[in-house]
Amino acid sequence: MDCDDCLDKLYTFLDKELAPTERTAVAQHLSDCGDCEDNFGFEERFLEVLRDCGTADIAPRELRERVAERLRRTPPPPTL
């Protein structure tokens, strides 16, 4: 497995959606390749933070206000 293959499979690896043989190949490449291991560490932390941020049932007030303002400024699509 080369770096391109590893990076192509990184998210499915992180989501534990790879077949066992592919999972083993990616894990082996990550242990052998410092660059890919760094990418893996970053993406793993990114997904953890993303999951932590998505735990609220209601979007923050500032986000709701920005979305509402954008909806007010954007004209509706033409009807057919």
DRENTORKOL-3810 file (N, C-alpha, C; in nm, 4 decimals):
REM DRENTORKOL-3810
@n.u->0.0853; n.v->-0.1172; n.w->0.0000; ca.u->0.0000; ca.v->0.0000; ca.w->0.0000; c.u->0.0898; c.v->0.1234; c.w->0.0000
@n.u->0.0547; n.v->0.2215; n.w->-0.0843; ca.u->0.1299; ca.v->0.3463; ca.w->-0.0851; c.u->0.0503; c.v->0.4547; c.w->-0.0126
@n.u->0.1085; n.v->0.5730; n.w->-0.0011; ca.u->0.0460; ca.v->0.6813; ca.w->0.0739; c.u->-0.0889; c.v->0.7231; c.w->0.0142
@n.u->-0.0986; n.v->0.7283; n.w->-0.1180; ca.u->-0.2252; ca.v->0.7664; ca.w->-0.1814; c.u->-0.3356; c.v->0.6679; c.w->-0.1461
@n.u->-0.3052; n.v->0.5384; n.w->-0.1518; ca.u->-0.4043; ca.v->0.4372; ca.w->-0.1149; c.u->-0.4462; c.v->0.4527; c.w->0.0309
@n.u->-0.3480; n.v->0.4751; n.w->0.1154; ca.u->-0.3752; ca.v->0.4896; ca.w->0.2581; c.u->-0.4663; c.v->0.6099; c.w->0.2828
@n.u->-0.4340; n.v->0.7233; n.w->0.2234; ca.u->-0.5147; ca.v->0.8433; ca.w->0.2438; c.u->-0.6548; c.v->0.8284; c.w->0.1868
@n.u->-0.6678; n.v->0.7551; n.w->0.0766; ca.u->-0.7998; ca.v->0.7300; ca.w->0.0193; c.u->-0.8884; c.v->0.6498; c.w->0.1147
@n.u->-0.8260; n.v->0.5672; n.w->0.1973; ca.u->-0.9022; ca.v->0.4788; ca.w->0.2863; c.u->-0.9042; c.v->0.5277; c.w->0.4306
@n.u->-0.8487; n.v->0.6453; n.w->0.4547; ca.u->-0.8316; ca.v->0.6913; ca.w->0.5914; c.u->-0.9637; c.v->0.7084; c.w->0.6657
@n.u->-1.0625; n.v->0.7722; n.w->0.6033; ca.u->-1.1900; ca.v->0.7940; ca.w->0.6728; c.u->-1.2659; c.v->0.6635; c.w->0.6936
@n.u->-1.2616; n.v->0.5751; n.w->0.5966; ca.u->-1.3283; ca.v->0.4465; ca.w->0.6185; c.u->-1.2555; c.v->0.3659; c.w->0.7249
@n.u->-1.1245; n.v->0.3841; n.w->0.7345; ca.u->-1.0473; ca.v->0.3210; ca.w->0.8413; c.u->-1.0905; c.v->0.3782; c.w->0.9762
@n.u->-1.0973; n.v->0.5108; n.w->0.9850; ca.u->-1.1373; ca.v->0.5754; ca.w->1.1098; c.u->-1.2800; c.v->0.5378; c.w->1.1501
@n.u->-1.3651; n.v->0.5178; n.w->1.0528; ca.u->-1.5043; ca.v->0.4797; ca.w->1.0799; c.u->-1.5220; c.v->0.3299; c.w->1.0996
@n.u->-1.4099; n.v->0.2562; n.w->1.0929; ca.u->-1.4099; ca.v->0.1101; ca.w->1.1106; c.u->-1.5015; c.v->0.0403; c.w->1.0100
@n.u->-1.4951; n.v->0.0877; n.w->0.8848; ca.u->-1.5791; ca.v->0.0329; ca.w->0.7787; c.u->-1.5005; c.v->-0.0469; c.w->0.6757
@n.u->-1.3733; n.v->-0.0721; n.w->0.6998; ca.u->-1.2925; ca.v->-0.1495; ca.w->0.6058; c.u->-1.3009; c.v->-0.2981; c.w->0.6381
@n.u->-1.2831; n.v->-0.3771; n.w->0.5345; ca.u->-1.2716; ca.v->-0.5217; ca.w->0.5536; c.u->-1.1454; c.v->-0.5487; c.w->0.6351
@n.u->-1.1410; n.v->-0.6588; n.w->0.7077; ca.u->-1.0257; ca.v->-0.6871; ca.w->0.7936; c.u->-0.8906; c.v->-0.6824; c.w->0.7225
@n.u->-0.8831; n.v->-0.7344; n.w->0.6005; ca.u->-0.7542; ca.v->-0.7327; ca.w->0.5301; c.u->-0.7124; c.v->-0.5904; c.w->0.4949
@n.u->-0.8078; n.v->-0.5069; n.w->0.4514; ca.u->-0.7762; ca.v->-0.3672; ca.w->0.4200; c.u->-0.7389; c.v->-0.2917; c.w->0.5471
@n.u->-0.8110; n.v->-0.3180; n.w->0.6535; ca.u->-0.7831; ca.v->-0.2520; ca.w->0.7817; c.u->-0.6405; c.v->-0.2838; c.w->0.8276
@n.u->-0.6008; n.v->-0.4086; n.w->0.8136; ca.u->-0.4659; ca.v->-0.4492; ca.w->0.8513; c.u->-0.3625; c.v->-0.3792; c.w->0.7642
@n.u->-0.3887; n.v->-0.3695; n.w->0.6334; ca.u->-0.2944; ca.v->-0.3047; ca.w->0.5416; c.u->-0.2790; c.v->-0.1568; c.w->0.5748
@n.u->-0.3892; n.v->-0.0891; n.w->0.6038; ca.u->-0.3817; ca.v->0.0529; ca.w->0.6386; c.u->-0.3074; c.v->0.0700; c.w->0.7708
@n.u->-0.3406; n.v->-0.0108; n.w->0.8693; ca.u->-0.2735; ca.v->-0.0022; ca.w->0.9991; c.u->-0.1232; c.v->-0.0244; c.w->0.9853
@n.u->-0.0848; n.v->-0.1204; n.w->0.9015; ca.u->0.0574; ca.v->-0.1466; ca.w->0.8796; c.u->0.1250; c.v->-0.0281; c.w->0.8136
@n.u->0.0590; n.v->0.0296; n.w->0.7127; ca.u->0.1166; ca.v->0.1450; ca.w->0.6452; c.u->0.1311; c.v->0.2621; c.w->0.7434
@n.u->0.0292; n.v->0.2840; n.w->0.8273; ca.u->0.0357; ca.v->0.3929; ca.w->0.9242; c.u->0.1514; c.v->0.3743; c.w->1.0218
@n.u->0.1762; n.v->0.2506; n.w->1.0600; ca.u->0.2858; ca.v->0.2265; ca.w->1.1541; c.u->0.4222; c.v->0.2431; c.w->1.0877
@n.u->0.4280; n.v->0.2271; n.w->0.9550; ca.u->0.5544; ca.v->0.2382; ca.w->0.8808; c.u->0.5808; c.v->0.3783; c.w->0.8257
@n.u->0.4779; n.v->0.4598; n.w->0.8112; ca.u->0.4904; ca.v->0.5887; ca.w->0.7416; c.u->0.4561; c.v->0.7037; c.w->0.8364
@n.u->0.5564; n.v->0.7795; n.w->0.8730; ca.u->0.5354; ca.v->0.8914; ca.w->0.9647; c.u->0.4427; c.v->0.9981; c.w->0.9098
@n.u->0.4527; n.v->1.0275; n.w->0.7801; ca.u->0.3658; ca.v->1.1301; ca.w->0.7212; c.u->0.2192; c.v->1.0890; c.w->0.7289
@n.u->0.1902; n.v->0.9660; n.w->0.6912; ca.u->0.0514; ca.v->0.9189; ca.w->0.6957; c.u->0.0033; c.v->0.9064; c.w->0.8395
@n.u->0.0925; n.v->0.8670; n.w->0.9290; ca.u->0.0555; ca.v->0.8580; ca.w->1.0704; c.u->0.0198; c.v->0.9965; c.w->1.1244
@n.u->0.0933; n.v->1.0995; n.w->1.0824; ca.u->0.0603; ca.v->1.2365; ca.w->1.1225; c.u->-0.0769; c.v->1.2771; c.w->1.0691
@n.u->-0.1032; n.v->1.2456; n.w->0.9407; ca.u->-0.2346; ca.v->1.2756; ca.w->0.8828; c.u->-0.3449; c.v->1.2031; c.w->0.9588
@n.u->-0.3200; n.v->1.0770; n.w->0.9906; ca.u->-0.4173; ca.v->0.9980; ca.w->1.0653; c.u->-0.4457; c.v->1.0636; c.w->1.2005
@n.u->-0.3407; n.v->1.1027; n.w->1.2721; ca.u->-0.3591; ca.v->1.1660; ca.w->1.4025; c.u->-0.4406; c.v->1.2932; c.w->1.3938
@n.u->-0.4115; n.v->1.3749; n.w->1.2932; ca.u->-0.4875; ca.v->1.4988; ca.w->1.2744; c.u->-0.6336; c.v->1.4688; c.w->1.2451
@n.u->-0.6601; n.v->1.3794; n.w->1.1508; ca.u->-0.7978; ca.v->1.3476; ca.w->1.1124; c.u->-0.8739; c.v->1.2823; c.w->1.2273
@n.u->-0.8070; n.v->1.1994; n.w->1.3045; ca.u->-0.8715; ca.v->1.1360; ca.w->1.4191; c.u->-0.9128; c.v->1.2411; c.w->1.5222
@n.u->-0.8222; n.v->1.3355; n.w->1.5511; ca.u->-0.8553; ca.v->1.4436; ca.w->1.6449; c.u->-0.9661; c.v->1.5324; c.w->1.5886
@n.u->-0.9610; n.v->1.5606; n.w->1.4587; ca.u->-1.0635; ca.v->1.6425; ca.w->1.3944; c.u->-1.2013; c.v->1.5787; c.w->1.4121
@n.u->-1.2115; n.v->1.4487; n.w->1.3855; ca.u->-1.3403; ca.v->1.3807; ca.w->1.4000; c.u->-1.3871; c.v->1.3786; c.w->1.5448
@n.u->-1.2949; n.v->1.3643; n.w->1.6384; ca.u->-1.3332; ca.v->1.3667; ca.w->1.7802; c.u->-1.3910; c.v->1.5020; c.w->1.8184
@n.u->-1.3252; n.v->1.6097; n.w->1.7748; ca.u->-1.3744; ca.v->1.7448; ca.w->1.8048; c.u->-1.5090; c.v->1.7667; c.w->1.7368
@n.u->-1.5205; n.v->1.7230; n.w->1.6142; ca.u->-1.6461; ca.v->1.7371; ca.w->1.5412; c.u->-1.7590; c.v->1.6646; c.w->1.6137
@n.u->-1.7334; n.v->1.5437; n.w->1.6593; ca.u->-1.8355; ca.v->1.4687; ca.w->1.7345; c.u->-1.8728; c.v->1.5413; c.w->1.8629
@n.u->-1.7719; n.v->1.5946; n.w->1.9314; ca.u->-1.7981; ca.v->1.6670; ca.w->2.0557; c.u->-1.8820; c.v->1.7921; c.w->2.0314
@n.u->-1.8584; n.v->1.8583; n.w->1.9201; ca.u->-1.9327; ca.v->1.9803; ca.w->1.8872; c.u->-2.0763; c.v->1.9502; c.w->1.8453
@n.u->-2.1016; n.v->1.8323; n.w->1.7997; ca.u->-2.2346; ca.v->1.7981; ca.w->1.7495; c.u->-2.3249; c.v->1.7344; c.w->1.8522
@n.u->-2.2934; n.v->1.7493; n.w->1.9802; ca.u->-2.3732; ca.v->1.6822; ca.w->2.0811; c.u->-2.4958; c.v->1.7616; c.w->2.1245
@n.u->-2.5015; n.v->1.8891; n.w->2.0919; ca.u->-2.6161; ca.v->1.9708; ca.w->2.1322; c.u->-2.7355; c.v->1.9438; c.w->2.0410
@n.u->-2.8539; n.v->1.9459; n.w->2.0994; ca.u->-2.9752; ca.v->1.9254; ca.w->2.0210; c.u->-3.0154; c.v->2.0507; c.w->1.9444
@n.u->-2.9716; n.v->2.1662; n.w->1.9920; ca.u->-3.0093; ca.v->2.2931; ca.w->1.9307; c.u->-2.8827; c.v->2.3659; c.w->1.8891
@n.u->-2.8836; n.v->2.4215; n.w->1.7681; ca.u->-2.7693; ca.v->2.4987; ca.w->1.7200; c.u->-2.7523; c.v->2.6237; c.w->1.8069
@n.u->-2.6298; n.v->2.6707; n.w->1.8227; ca.u->-2.6086; ca.v->2.7938; ca.w->1.8998; c.u->-2.6865; c.v->2.9108; c.w->1.8403
@n.u->-2.7251; n.v->3.0028; n.w->1.9268; ca.u->-2.8072; ca.v->3.1166; ca.w->1.8846; c.u->-2.7414; c.v->3.1941; c.w->1.7711
@n.u->-2.6092; n.v->3.2147; n.w->1.7790; ca.u->-2.5400; ca.v->3.2906; ca.w->1.6754; c.u->-2.5512; c.v->3.2226; c.w->1.5393
@n.u->-2.5395; n.v->3.0925; n.w->1.5383; ca.u->-2.5515; ca.v->3.0182; ca.w->1.4130; c.u->-2.6934; c.v->3.0281; c.w->1.3588
@n.u->-2.7926; n.v->3.0114; n.w->1.4436; ca.u->-2.9322; ca.v->3.0221; ca.w->1.3981; c.u->-2.9588; c.v->3.1604; c.w->1.3387
@n.u->-2.9045; n.v->3.2645; n.w->1.4027; ca.u->-2.9245; ca.v->3.4006; ca.w->1.3527; c.u->-2.8569; c.v->3.4203; c.w->1.2175
@n.u->-2.7352; n.v->3.3685; n.w->1.2013; ca.u->-2.6654; ca.v->3.3816; ca.w->1.0725; c.u->-2.7401; c.v->3.3089; c.w->0.9622
@n.u->-2.7892; n.v->3.1900; n.w->0.9914; ca.u->-2.8635; ca.v->3.1140; ca.w->0.8902; c.u->-2.9924; c.v->3.1865; c.w->0.8546
@n.u->-3.0626; n.v->3.2352; n.w->0.9554; ca.u->-3.1878; ca.v->3.3077; ca.w->0.9293; c.u->-3.1623; c.v->3.4319; c.w->0.8451
@n.u->-3.0565; n.v->3.5050; n.w->0.8754; ca.u->-3.0232; ca.v->3.6249; ca.w->0.7983; c.u->-2.9896; c.v->3.5898; c.w->0.6535
@n.u->-2.9146; n.v->3.4840; n.w->0.6346; ca.u->-2.8805; ca.v->3.4426; ca.w->0.4983; c.u->-3.0067; c.v->3.4015; c.w->0.4224
@n.u->-3.0967; n.v->3.3318; n.w->0.4885; ca.u->-3.2213; ca.v->3.2924; ca.w->0.4227; c.u->-3.3042; c.v->3.4152; c.w->0.3847
@n.u->-3.3033; n.v->3.5167; n.w->0.4702; ca.u->-3.3777; ca.v->3.6388; ca.w->0.4383; c.u->-3.3190; c.v->3.7105; c.w->0.3166
@n.u->-3.1858; n.v->3.7082; n.w->0.3032; ca.u->-3.1182; ca.v->3.7791; ca.w->0.1923; c.u->-3.1204; c.v->3.7009; c.w->0.0615
@n.u->-3.1380; n.v->3.5716; n.w->0.0679; ca.u->-3.1312; ca.v->3.4893; ca.w->-0.0523; c.u->-3.2708; c.v->3.4760; c.w->-0.1123
@n.u->-3.2856; n.v->3.5162; n.w->-0.2395; ca.u->-3.4183; ca.v->3.5034; ca.w->-0.3002; c.u->-3.4548; c.v->3.3546; c.w->-0.3187
@n.u->-3.5827; n.v->3.3243; n.w->-0.3073; ca.u->-3.6236; ca.v->3.1854; ca.w->-0.3265; c.u->-3.6015; c.v->3.1433; c.w->-0.4704
@n.u->-3.5799; n.v->3.0137; n.w->-0.4931; ca.u->-3.5609; ca.v->2.9671; ca.w->-0.6313; c.u->-3.6909; c.v->2.9857; c.w->-0.7109
@n.u->-3.6793; n.v->3.0037; n.w->-0.8402; ca.u->-3.7997; ca.v->3.0193; ca.w->-0.9227; c.u->-3.8836; c.v->2.8902; c.w->-0.9200
@n.u->-4.0128; n.v->2.9092; n.w->-0.9221; ca.u->-4.1023; ca.v->2.7927; ca.w->-0.9255; c.u->-4.1261; c.v->2.7504; c.w->-1.0701
@n.u->-4.1449; n.v->2.6270; n.w->-1.0892; ca.u->-4.1657; ca.v->2.5747; ca.w->-1.2256; c.u->-4.3103; c.v->2.5674; c.w->-1.2602
END
